[in-house]
Amino acid sequence: MKIPFTKMHGLGNNYIYIDRFACNINDDWLPYLARTVSDVHTGIGSDGLILIQPSKHADVGMRIFNKDGSEGKNCGNGLRCVAKYAYENGIVSETSFRIETKTNIVDADVYTDAGMVPYVTINMGMPILRRSDIPMDGDDRSSVVAEPVVIDDQSLSLTAVSMGNPHAVFFVEDIRSAPVETLGPRIETHQLFPEDVNAEFIEMISRNELNFRVWERGSGMTQACGTGACAAVVAAVLNERAERGEDVTVHLDGGDLYIQWQDHGDVLMTGGAETIASGDYHFHIT
Ligand SMILES: N[C@@H](CCC[C@H](N)C(=O)O)C(=O)O
């Protein structure tokens, strides 16, 4: 069967987007579709699959599947792209609207230029800090801030944050030598995290600026992670290395995001969203 798709990216974090307002797809196929469409040799090539779909509780709904077919539950870069797509394709007509993810409903504000959307701000809601809700091993109700852990014989200091999906954040002195590719996969599947985890390495440049690299659960190395950037700024505040209520510029491999953990608790994320291509994917169900 032919499935209409749009490929979009937020700072290089690229997904195949399928518009379920126009084309319905059986839920049972989604993990397999995500794996096949993401394959760079036999599919289109992407970090995963995102569904833009009707929602009973918001103006539009989003589901995200990683490259390996696992469901991601939330995706910051995906939310900005969904907001851009929804506005540019007439799914919504206002510049402020709501998007439902697997974990919460977020507010989106699109910035327009001649009917197109170059930038989006998403209110990502409150970070989840309770250990058992990350989820992280142990039923402790306290948060995980600068906790010593040993991974692959390396002593690390871990801060854990969920933005609807789990993140393990580590401070490094020099982002260029951060062990993203070596330790990233070991952290991802470490027994401390029963649902696996996204691993972020961050280098503070100042209290308002940091460098960031990520190993994503289910997708591996990507150029950016929106929920990860939010988690990084929350971790920086929790470790008293950044201020709440102030913008922090996060430099990711694919570009910059502007993140603020507001005084009342929500995390705001602002950044770009771009369309790459659209067409038909020839899907073979085996
Ligand atoms: N790239 C995303 C996050 C995608 C999901 C993640 N890999 C997970 O499994 O939690 C982002 O921009 O937030």
The ligand as an SDF file (V2000), in Angstrom:
LIG
                    3D

 13 12  0  0  0  0  0  0  0  0999 V2000
   13.9350   13.1550   19.8390 N   0  0  0  0  0  0  0  0  0  0  0  0
   12.9020   13.3310   20.7610 C   0  0  0  0  0  0  0  0  0  0  0  0
   12.6410   12.2390   21.7630 C   0  0  0  0  0  0  0  0  0  0  0  0
   12.1680   10.9510   21.0850 C   0  0  0  0  0  0  0  0  0  0  0  0
   11.7740    9.8420   22.0340 C   0  0  0  0  0  0  0  0  0  0  0  0
   12.9220    9.2900   22.8340 C   0  0  0  0  0  0  0  0  0  0  0  0
   13.9230    8.6570   22.0200 N   0  0  0  0  0  0  0  0  0  0  0  0
   12.3820    8.2850   23.8730 C   0  0  0  0  0  0  0  0  0  0  0  0
   12.2920    7.0810   23.5820 O   0  0  0  0  0  0  0  0  0  0  0  0
   12.0440    8.7300   24.9740 O   0  0  0  0  0  0  0  0  0  0  0  0
   12.8030   14.7370   21.2990 C   0  0  0  0  0  0  0  0  0  0  0  0
   13.0930   15.6630   20.5190 O   0  0  0  0  0  0  0  0  0  0  0  0
   12.3650   14.9530   22.4260 O   0  0  0  0  0  0  0  0  0  0  0  0
  1  2  1  0
  2  3  1  0
  2 11  1  0
  3  4  1  0
  4  5  1  0
  5  6  1  0
  6  7  1  0
  6  8  1  0
  8  9  2  0
  8 10  1  0
 11 12  2  0
 11 13  1  0
M  END
$$$$
